[in-house]
Amino acid sequence: MDLDLGGRRVLVTGSSSGIGEATATMLAAEGARVVVHGRDRARAEQVASAIGAAGVAIGALSDEASVRAVHDAAVTALGGPVEILINNAGGNAAGNSAVAPADIAPADFVANFQANALAAITLCHLAVPAMVAAKFGRIVNVSSAVAVQPNNLGADYSAAKAALNNFTVSLAGSLKGAGVTANVLTPGVIVVDGLVRFGRARFGDPEMGFEEVSRRLAEEKVFDVPPVGRFGYPRDLAMVACLLASPLSGFITGANYRVDGGQVRGLN
Ligand SMILES: NC(=O)c1ccc[n+]([C@@H]2O[C@H](COP(=O)([O-])OP(=O)(O)OC[C@H]3O[C@@H](n4cnc5c(N)ncnc54)[C@H](OP(=O)(O)O)[C@@H]3O)[C@@H](O)[C@H]2O)c1
């Protein structure tokens, strides 16, 4: 199927590794002009060169000025405004995944809101006007299963992702008839490098590969295995990101696409 992504100008934040890297790779393979973003220049440049990207945009997304710098670098590398914005950068910014809500420092809620919601919101603020002017745009905001089904721990991260979901629905509704869609893409447990490192340390085998870590995490019930019987891989998300980025997906907006192997016990 031709997703009609050829030549489209794309920024994928957090594409120097994990889900973002897989998404940037798949979009580039579909012919899109992709800018790779991350804080680590060497890694971002390595990915960009491997996938034949249009360029890199390097920097943290820690305040309005730094987000603007990344956006402007992407526009320069693309030679025009961002048409497809994949807000993927994020993660648990304060390391509170095992901390109870009332014990989390208020400042950590602010840090997680910046990393997992406000960075994406600021990029939308910067990129949407040109999308509206061009009558075409795609926004994909990468959230988390905990946004709709929070754990008892790590509320600074899950509350920030919930805010991102909420914002996305407002944004989609406000763009009535503009040709610009905004959707949420929700991963469950995805085996990225960070999780592989965690598994290697836990199982005492520094050579353990991707598939083996995934199998042991499931076998030893470190995480609940979702109904499909395995954890996710970055490519599982990338495939749906390509669909939501495609000009063919113009009737999908304000939606939450869960790619979690059935982890969340609900329809949305
Ligand atoms: N993996 C999962 O199981 C899972 C589950 C639910 C949701 N998610 C979400 O999926 C997204 C991608 O996660 P991943 O698992 O693929 O993580 P990852 O492999 O650690 O990649 C994260 C990417 O985001 C960048 N990044 C992180 N924080 C940033 C910041 N403050 N400013 C600029 N860049 C930043 C990193 O860049 P540098 O390393 O170069 O700095 C890296 O490119 C995140 O939003 C995460 O919350 C992941």
The ligand as a MOL file (V3000), in Angstrom:
LIG
                    3D

  0  0  0     0  0            999 V3000
M  V30 BEGIN CTAB
M  V30 COUNTS 48 52 0 0 0
M  V30 BEGIN ATOM
M  V30 1 N 9.2200 1.9720 25.7890 0
M  V30 2 C 8.0580 1.8800 26.4130 0
M  V30 3 O 7.7260 0.8180 26.9830 0
M  V30 4 C 7.0920 3.0390 26.4270 0
M  V30 5 C 5.8590 2.8340 27.0070 0
M  V30 6 C 4.9310 3.8720 27.0370 0
M  V30 7 C 5.2740 5.0990 26.4860 0
M  V30 8 N 6.4930 5.2890 25.9330 0 CHG=1
M  V30 9 C 6.7770 6.6240 25.3710 0
M  V30 10 O 7.3300 6.4650 24.0870 0
M  V30 11 C 8.1950 7.5730 23.8080 0
M  V30 12 C 9.5310 7.0580 23.3030 0
M  V30 13 O 10.1170 6.2900 24.3300 0
M  V30 14 P 11.2020 5.1270 24.0820 0
M  V30 15 O 10.8360 4.0150 24.9690 0
M  V30 16 O 11.4070 4.8900 22.6430 0 CHG=-1
M  V30 17 O 12.4770 5.8280 24.7690 0
M  V30 18 P 14.0060 5.9430 24.4040 0
M  V30 19 O 14.5100 4.7800 23.6330 0
M  V30 20 O 14.6680 6.2720 25.7000 0
M  V30 21 O 14.0370 7.2270 23.4670 0
M  V30 22 C 13.6720 8.4730 23.9550 0
M  V30 23 C 14.0490 9.5160 22.9320 0
M  V30 24 O 13.5660 10.7800 23.3800 0
M  V30 25 C 14.6450 11.6910 23.5340 0
M  V30 26 N 14.3350 12.4900 24.7140 0
M  V30 27 C 13.8810 12.0510 25.9010 0
M  V30 28 N 13.6620 13.0850 26.7270 0
M  V30 29 C 14.0030 14.1980 26.0500 0
M  V30 30 C 14.0260 15.5830 26.3590 0
M  V30 31 N 13.6650 16.0430 27.5640 0
M  V30 32 N 14.4410 16.4520 25.4230 0
M  V30 33 C 14.8350 15.9960 24.2140 0
M  V30 34 N 14.8490 14.7050 23.8690 0
M  V30 35 C 14.4410 13.8180 24.7680 0
M  V30 36 C 15.8900 10.8280 23.6320 0
M  V30 37 O 16.9850 11.5510 23.1130 0
M  V30 38 P 18.4860 11.4420 23.6870 0
M  V30 39 O 18.6090 10.1090 24.3620 0
M  V30 40 O 19.3530 11.6420 22.5060 0
M  V30 41 O 18.6180 12.5280 24.6530 0
M  V30 42 C 15.5360 9.6550 22.7240 0
M  V30 43 O 15.7680 9.9740 21.3730 0
M  V30 44 C 8.2810 8.3860 25.0920 0
M  V30 45 O 7.4120 9.4980 24.9880 0
M  V30 46 C 7.7980 7.4200 26.1670 0
M  V30 47 O 7.2080 8.0940 27.2570 0
M  V30 48 C 7.4230 4.2910 25.8930 0
M  V30 END ATOM
M  V30 BEGIN BOND
M  V30 1 1 1 2
M  V30 2 2 2 3
M  V30 3 1 2 4
M  V30 4 1 4 5
M  V30 5 2 4 48
M  V30 6 2 5 6
M  V30 7 1 6 7
M  V30 8 2 7 8
M  V30 9 1 8 9
M  V30 10 1 8 48
M  V30 11 1 9 10
M  V30 12 1 9 46
M  V30 13 1 10 11
M  V30 14 1 11 12
M  V30 15 1 11 44
M  V30 16 1 12 13
M  V30 17 1 13 14
M  V30 18 2 14 15
M  V30 19 1 14 16
M  V30 20 1 14 17
M  V30 21 1 17 18
M  V30 22 2 18 19
M  V30 23 1 18 20
M  V30 24 1 18 21
M  V30 25 1 21 22
M  V30 26 1 22 23
M  V30 27 1 23 24
M  V30 28 1 23 42
M  V30 29 1 24 25
M  V30 30 1 25 26
M  V30 31 1 25 36
M  V30 32 1 26 27
M  V30 33 1 26 35
M  V30 34 2 27 28
M  V30 35 1 28 29
M  V30 36 1 29 30
M  V30 37 2 29 35
M  V30 38 1 30 31
M  V30 39 2 30 32
M  V30 40 1 32 33
M  V30 41 2 33 34
M  V30 42 1 34 35
M  V30 43 1 36 37
M  V30 44 1 36 42
M  V30 45 1 37 38
M  V30 46 2 38 39
M  V30 47 1 38 40
M  V30 48 1 38 41
M  V30 49 1 42 43
M  V30 50 1 44 45
M  V30 51 1 44 46
M  V30 52 1 46 47
M  V30 END BOND
M  V30 END CTAB
M  END
